[in-house]
Amino acid sequence: MAADGATEAEIAEKLRVAYSTFKGYKHKHKELADVLLTSKELADLNVEAALYRRAKGYTTKEITRERRLNRQTGEYEMIETKVVEKEVPPDTTADMFWLKNRRPDEWREHQSIDVGIPVSEAAEKIQEILNDG
């Protein structure tokens, strides 16, 4: 369940035990804690791979199936009627998310304003202006 992205609270609910009880089991049984950690890491790796794929763009096949009567057996079956290869373009939102998290010093959104004097001096000057006004 953790590998599918479920939280520990959700796992406890599915197991029909209180979350506090589940946490107690986890602390008493190191192997349970280890399995949960490994499963969470696997889920995170899968999401990272999907985000990277979306950020880069990819090609996929879209398969259309239709229900058709098999005249020999008299039963309906699903028949593949069309396969189309589609190009999914790179997603700039995924690109930005990836870059902001992987290279925050270069991509985070921040503003630096150089006023030419230390902040403490600027604060003093502002205070003087307010007091005189």
PyMOL commands that set and color helices and strands:
alter all, ss='L'
color gray80, all
select helices_A, chain A and resi 2-4+8-14+19-28+30-56+92-102+104-107+119-132
alter helices_A, ss='H'
color red, helices_A
select strands_A, chain A and resi 58-69+76-88
alter strands_A, ss='S'
color yellow, strands_A
deselect
rebuild
show_as cartoon
